[in-house]
Amino acid sequence: KMSKISENFKKTDTVFHYCKTSVAIENILFEKRLRLSSRKNSIDPIENTKLIMSYAVAGISDKDVKRIEEETQEDFKKIKQKLDTLIDNARQVCFCMNSKKFKTREIDEDYGFIKARMWDQYGDSYKGICIAFSKEKILKLNEKIILKGNVNYLKYEELKTKNTEIDLNDIKEVGYNKYSKKLLDYVGKILFLKNIDYKNENE
């Protein structure tokens, strides 16, 4: 009965991972390892699409624009290469969380392990398994994780605006190091965006 669910499964620190039973037994439980999937090979067309990167520059004349382009050309190439490498090498593992509404209510849909879409798509058509993890312990054991966060769910029109534009004027104004960090932080947030249709997965 749902009323006898362990309190451990209700904690905000608890996250849930759906997979095939064979994967759970042979890899996760036996080898104590979680496989990170290549983002560019994701079945989600939004996740596996490369960022559209362009540059923008403004000047008071064509000569001024050309000067800025020339002065920032090397920095632009380095930043673009860094972003390409980040996206090409990005690997991910996804978890579902309990609803934040646990504080005021408790219904079946609030549990991270009762997600019909997840059982169907990732839980081997309901024949698989859902494993509970401590988010705190996962992060502690994997200190090399570069990006972590909750998924934000947006409409298609909002997602279309999230392409990356490298501003040459900003590079010139603040310098390569500061601008590069700012842009990478922004791209990191883009990687945690999905269409609003997935909202109930609560990743």
Residue pairs with C-beta under 8 A, 6 or more apart in sequence:
2 108
5 111
8 14
8 132
9 98
9 111
9 113
9 132
10 98
10 102
10 106
10 111
11 98
12 97
12 98
12 100
12 102
13 134
13 135
13 136
14 97
14 98
14 112
14 132
14 133
14 134
14 135
15 95
15 96
15 97
15 112
15 132
15 133
15 134
15 135
15 138
16 95
16 96
16 97
16 112
16 113
16 115
16 130
16 131
16 132
16 133
17 28
17 34
17 93
17 94
17 95
17 96
17 130
17 131
17 133
18 96
18 115
18 118
18 119
18 122
18 123
18 128
18 129
18 130
19 28
19 122
19 123
19 124
19 128
19 129
19 131
20 123
20 124
20 127
20 128
20 129
21 124
21 127
21 128
21 129
23 35
24 128
24 129
24 131
27 33
27 34
27 35
28 34
28 131
29 131
34 93
34 138
35 93
36 91
36 92
36 93
37 91
37 92
37 93
38 90
38 91
39 47
39 48
39 87
39 90
39 91
39 92
39 191
40 48
40 50
40 87
40 88
40 90
41 48
42 48
42 92
44 194
46 159
46 193
46 194
46 195
47 194
50 87
51 83
51 87
51 163
51 164
51 187
51 190
52 163
52 164
53 80
53 83
53 84
53 163
53 164
53 165
53 166
54 163
54 164
54 165
54 166
55 76
55 165
55 166
55 167
55 168
56 165
56 166
56 167
56 168
56 169
57 65
57 68
57 69
57 72
57 167
57 168
57 169
58 65
58 169
59 65
59 66
59 67
59 68
68 168
68 169
68 172
69 168
71 172
72 168
72 171
72 172
75 171
75 176
75 179
75 180
76 166
76 168
76 171
78 176
78 180
79 166
79 171
79 176
79 179
79 180
79 183
80 166
82 180
82 184
83 164
83 183
83 184
83 187
86 184
86 187
87 187
90 147
90 191
92 191
94 203
95 112
95 133
95 135
95 203
96 112
96 113
96 115
96 118
96 201
96 202
96 203
97 112
97 150
97 202
97 203
98 110
98 111
98 112
98 202
99 109
99 110
99 111
99 112
99 202
101 110
102 110
108 114
109 200
112 202
113 130
113 132
115 200
115 201
115 202
117 198
117 200
117 201
118 130
118 201
119 125
119 126
119 128
119 130
120 126
122 128
123 129
123 130
139 145
139 148
146 188
147 188
147 191
147 192
149 188
149 189
149 192
150 192
150 203
151 192
151 193
151 194
151 198
151 201
151 203
152 189
152 192
152 193
152 194
153 193
153 194
153 195
153 196
153 198
153 199
154 162
154 193
154 194
154 195
154 196
155 195
155 196
156 195
159 193
159 195
162 190
162 193
164 183
164 186
164 187
164 190
166 183
167 179
170 179
170 182
171 179
174 182
194 203
